[in-house]
C-alpha cells in the first residue's frame, strides 16, 4: 500500500490527546480490526509513512512495534511490515487482578479476604423491595430505559449531598451499577489512549484496571496526591483510603482541590467507603466537592449495604453527567429500576443502617487485629478508624509470593504490588476484615501457618518468632 493511500485512510488520527505513536497505533488497530486493512496487506516502510504523515520516523517505528507485540502486524527484515492473519491476532487481554479473579473463580474452601465486600444482605434490603412493590405495580407508560437513573433515586442522592454541605441538583447525578461501573464510565468518557491519570500509590486496584482498560497511562503520587501535576484526570480516595484506611485532613483536602483547579485537571473523589467510619471516632472532613463543586464524586451502596444490590452513582457538573449518560446508553440503556427504587427507600434511613454496619466493621477489625498481633508478633499490624482493609508490611519477603503461600493454606489476600502503579509496595499485603469473627480467627490461624513455612524466593527466611497458640 502506498503511503498517501494509507494516510487518507487514517484520517484525522492525530486529533486526540496523547503520544503520537499511541494515536497512530490506535487508528491502525481500528482499521485492521474492522477489516479495512486486510490480512497480508503490506504497510508502507517506516520512513516513507513518516514523511507522508509529517512525523518522526520513531513515531511510525514505535507504532508498528506495538502492533507487532499485539500480533496485529508481522515485521520481518527484508519483507517489511504486513497485516497479520486472523489466527495471528490474539484475543483481547482481560484482567489478571487477584481481586477480580477471586470473584470469577470462587473456591468454597478458601476464606476470601482479597475482595472487601459484605457477604450477606441486611434485612433492610428485603424490606426495601417489599416497600416498593406498590410503586412498581403502578408503573404505566414507562419503558424502563433510563440511562441517567430513576428520578426518585437521583433526587434522594442529590438530597444526601446537600445534607453534607454540597449543593446538588438531581441533574448532577447519574445512577450506575456500583462504584466500579462508575469508574469504568468515567474512564471511557474522559480518557483517550495515552492520557495521563494521576493516582495514589497504593490505591484501589479496580481503578487501575478501569484506567488500563482504556489504555491510559498512570502516574503516581503518595496517598492524598499532594500537588496535582498536569494530567487528563486525577483520582483519589480521600476518606478511609483503599487500602491504607487513611483519612485526608481538611487542610490537605482544600490544598488538593485548589491544586487540581489551578492545573485544570478533573478530580475524582471515590467516596464508596465514606460511610464506614467506626463509632467513637471523629467524623471525616467534608467531601472534596464541598471545596469545589466541579469535583467528580463516586458513591455506592455496595459496601455499606450489599454488593448484590448493584447501585452506585456519580455526582458531577451537568455537562459531565450528560456525557456519561451518552456513553452508558450505548452499553446497557440503563440500570435495574426495581433496585434503584429499593435504593431510594434505603437512603431514607441510611443513618440507622450505617450505625449498625459500622459497628460490625469495627468489631471485625478488632478481632482480626487482635488475632494477627497474637499469632504473628513479628508483624506490625496497623489499626484504622474506618473502611474495610488492613495494609500490612511484611517483615521480609514479598507480598506476591506470600499471597500464593497463603492461598495454599486456604486464605485469599491481595499482594501490594497489584495496588501500586509505581511498581512499589512489593512487601505489602492487603487483608480485608469484612467477615464474621469465626472466619477471621480461622484466617489468622491459617496465615500464621503460612508464614511459619514461608521462604521468600530470593533468599532464605530468617527463623520466625514463636507463634501464639
N, C-alpha and C positions, 0 to 999 in steps of 0.2 A: 504494500500500500504506500502511496506517495505521501510525503509529509503534509502537503497542503490539504489533501483529501481528509487525512486524519484530523488535522487542525479544525476543519469545517465541522466534522462530526463531534468533536469535543465541545464546540460551542463556547459559552462563557464559563469555562471550567475554573477560572481563577477568581471569580467574583466573590466567593465566600471568604470567611476568615480562616486563618491557619497557614501552616507552612505550605509552600507551593508544591513540594513533592507529594504531600498527603492529598492535596486537592487534585493533582493530576492523577495520582493512583486511584483515587476515589471515582473520578469520572471514567477512567479506563475500565475500572472494575464494573461499573454500571453497564457500559457498552458491551463488555464481554458477557456478563450475566444475562443481559436482555437479548443476546444473540445478534446484536448489530455488528460485532466483531466475531466472526465465526471461527470455529476450530481450524487451526492450521494457517490462519491469516498471518502473513509476515508483517511485523510492525517496522516503522522506519528506524534506521540507525540512530543512535543516541545524538550524535552531533547534528544530523540533518533535522530531526524533530525539534531539538532545542532551538535551532535557527528559525524554524517555521513558527515556533511559539514565542520567540524573543525571550528566552530564559537561558540560564546557565546549563551547561551540559550535565552538571552534577544533579540538577533537578530531575532530568529525564532518567539518568542512571539510577538514582535512588528510587524513583517511582517504579521503574522496571524491576529492580531488585526486590522491592516489597511485593509486587505481584508475583514474582518468581517464587518467593518464600511461601506465598499462599497457594502456589500450584496453578495459578491462572495463566501464566505465560511460561515458556521454556526458553532459556537463554543458553546458546551453545556458541563457543568460539568458532568462527568461520561460517556459521549458518545464520547468525543473527538472533533476533527475538521473534518468537511465534506465539500465537494464542494456543493454549493447551487444549487438549480434547476434553470432553465432558467427564470422562472417567478420571482425568488427572486433577480435576477441581475438587478440593476437599470439602466436606460438609462444614457449615459454619460452626466456629468454635462456640461451645456452651460453657457455662460456669463450672469451675472446679473448686469453688469456695466450700470449705467444710460445713459452713453454716447452712448452705442450701442443700448440699449433698445429704446432710442428716435428714432433711425433710423428704428428699427424693428417694432415699434408700434407708428407711427406718429399720431398726433392729430391736425387737422386743426384749432382748437380753442385755441391752446397753442402757445405762442411766444417762439420759440425754441432757447434758449441761452445756452444750455448744450453742443451741438456739434458745434464746431467752424469751419465753412467752408463757402465758398461763395455760395449764393443761386441762382445765375444766371450766365450762361456762358457769358463771354465778347464777343463782336462781332468778335474778332480776332480768336476765336475757329471756327466759321462758315467759316471765310475766309481761315483758315488753311486747312480745309477739301476741300474747293474748289480748293486750290492750288495744293493739292497732287493727284487730280483725274487723271491727265495725267500719273503720275508715277505708279498709281495703274493699269491703263489701259495697260501700257507697261509691266507689270509683266508677266513673262513667265518662266515656269520651276521652279517656287518657291513654294514649298509645304506650306510655311507659318508657319511651326512649328519652332520657334526659341527660345529655352529656355533662351539664353543669351540676346536676344533682336535683333532688326533690326540694321545692321551695321551703317546705316545712323544716327540713334539716338545715338548709342554708341559713334560714332565719335564726335557728337555735344556735348554730355555731357562731354566727355574727354577734348574737347577744352575749355569748360567752366571752368573746374577745372584748366587747365593750365593758363588761364587768371587770376585766383585767386591765382596764385603762388604755385599750387600743380601739379608737373609733373605727368601726367596721360596718359596711353595708352588706346585705346578702349578695349583691352583685360582685363583691370581692371574695366570695367563697366558691370553690369548686370541690365537689364531693368526689372522693376517689375510693378505690378498693383497698384502702390501707395506706400506711406510710411508704412502703416500698413502691407501690403503684404511683404515689405522688412523686417520688424521686425519679422514677422512670419517665413519667410525663414531662417533668421539668427538664430532664436531660435531653429528651427528644425535641422539645420546643425551643430551648435556649442555647443548645450547643451544636457546633459543627465539628467534623473530624479535624483533629489538630488543635482545637481550642484548649486553652489552659484553664484548669479548675484548681482553685486553692483549697486545700483540705488540711485538717489537723492530722498530726502523726502522734499517736494512732487515732483511728476513727472507726465509725460504723462500717463494717465490710460490705453491707448491702449498698451503701452509697458508692463505694469504689466500683462495685460491679455495674451499677447503673451508668456511671461515667465511662467505664471501659466499653460498655455496650455500644456507645455512640462514637467510639474512637477518640475521646477527649484525652488530653494529657494532664495528669495530676501533678501539682506542685505542692509541697508540704510545708507546714509551719507547726510550731508547738501547739498544744491544746489552747484554745482561745484565739488562735491565729495571730494575735498581735496586730501589727500594721499590715493592712491589705496592700499587696503589690498588684500591678496590672495583670488582669486575668479576665476571662469571659464570665466567670462565676466564682463565688466563694461559698463554702459550705461549712457550717459549724453546728455542734451540739452544745449549746450554752448551758443547759440545765441537766444535771446528772449525766455527764458526758459518757457516751458509749465508746470505749469500755471502762474508762478510769473512774466514773462516778463523780467527777469534779463538777463544781458549780462556778460559773464565771461571775466574779463580783460585779456590782453595779457600775463602778467606775470603768472597769475593763470593757463592759458591755457598751457603754457610751463611747469610749475611745474606738472600739471596733467598728461601730456603726458609722461614726464620723469619718473614720479612715476609709471605709468602703464607699461612702458617699463622695468623698474627695477624689478617690481613684476612679469613680464611675463604674464600680463593679457591683452587679446584683448580688445580694447577700441572702443565703438561705439559712434560716434558723430551724433546725429539726427539734420540735417540741414533743415528740412522741412519748418521752419519758417524764415530762414535766409534772404530771400528777402523782408521781411515785416518791414524793418526799416522805421520809419517815416521821411518825408522830414524835413530838417533842423537839424537833429540830427547827431552826429558823427557816421561814419560807424563803424561796428563791427570789431574787430581784425580778422586776418586771421583764416581760419578754422583749426581745430586741426590737420588735415592731413598735413598742411604746416609745422608743427613741427616734424612730423614723418610720413612717407609715409605708415607705417603699420596700421595707424588708419583707421577704417572702417567708411565710411561716408554714410549717408542716405539722399536722396533728393527726391523731389516730385514737381509736378505742381498742386497738389490738392488745395493748399492754395493760391498760387499766381495767378492761372488761374481758375480752376474749378475742383471740386471733381469728377464730372461725366466723366472727361477725363480718369481717372484711369491710370495714367502714373507716375511712380517713378523710382528710381534706387538705386543701391548700388555701391559705389566706394571702392575697397579693393585690396589687393595684388592678383595677378592672381590665386594662388592656392585656395584662399578663394572663388573667383568667380567661379572657376571650380567646387568646392564642392557645392556651391549654385545652379549652373546650373543642377547638377545631381538631387538634391532634387526637383527643380522646374519641371524638365522633368517628374517626377513621377506623379505630381499633375495636371498639365494642359498643358504640352508640350510647352507652350509659350504664350505670350500675344497677344493683338489685334494689328495687323500690321498697319491698317489704322490709329489708334490712335497714334501709335509710329511715323508714318510718319508726322502726323499733329503736334506732339510734337516737332519733329526735326525742322519743319518750324517755330514754335513759338519761339524756343530757339534762332533763328537768330536775333530777335529783341525784346528779353525779357526785355531789359533795358527800352524801351519806355513803354511797358505794365506795368512793375513794378512800374515806377514812378506814373502812374495814379492810380493803385490799392493801392499803399502805401498811397497816399494822401486820397483816400476814407477811408482807415482804420483809418487814423489819425482823419479825420472828424467824423467818427462814434465813435471813442474813446472819443473825446472831448464832443460829445453830451451826451454819457452815463455817463461820469464822472460828467459833469455839472448837469444833471438831478438827479443822485443819491445823489450828495452833497447837492442839494437844498431840495430834498424831504425827505432825511434821514440824517439830520445834526448830528445825533449820530453816524453814521458810519464813519470810516476812509477809504476813497476811494483813493487808491494809483494810481498814473499815471505811465504809461510805455512809453518807447521810440520806441516800435515796438511790433510785434506779434498780437495776436487776443483776449487775455483774461485779465480780472482783477482778482486778487487774494485778496479777501476781508475777513478780520477777523471780525466776528460778535461781537458786544459789550457784548452779553451774549447769552446763549443757545448753540445749536449745529447745524452744517450745515445740518445734515441729516433731523432732524425734521423741520427745517425752509424750506429746499428744498421741503419737502412734502407740507408744508403750501403754499409755492409759487406756486406749481403746481396746487393746488386747486383754486388759483387766476389766473391761466392761463399763468404762466411763468415757463419754464423748465430751471433750473440751476443745477450745479453739486455740491454735498456736498464734502467738502475737504477730508473726511475720505477715500473715494474711490481712492484718488490720492496719498495716503501716506501709503506705505507698512510697516512703523514702527508702525502704529496704532495711529499716531498723526494727527494734522490738523483737529481735530473734530469740531473746532469752526470756520472753514473757509468755504467759498463757492467760486466756480469759475464761473464767468459770462462772456460769450462771448460778444464782441461788434461788431460781424460781422452780421449786419442787417441794414436796411435802417433807417434813422433818425426817421421817424414816428413810426416805430415799437419799436425802443429803448426808445422813450419818453413814449409810452404806457406801455412798460415793466417796466420802472422805476415807473410809477404811480401804476401799479399792485403790484410791490414789496413793495412799501410804504404801500399799503393797507394790504398786507400780514403781514408786520412787525408790523403794528399797532395792529393787532389781535393776534399776536404770543405770546404764552406762552410755554417756554421750558417744557419738560415732567417731569423734576426733581424738578423744583421749579417755583413759580410764577414769571413772568417777572416784572421788575420794570416799573413804569409808563413811557411810551415813550415820548420823547420830542415832541413839536408841529410839525406838518408836514407842509411843504410849499405847497401852492396850485399851 
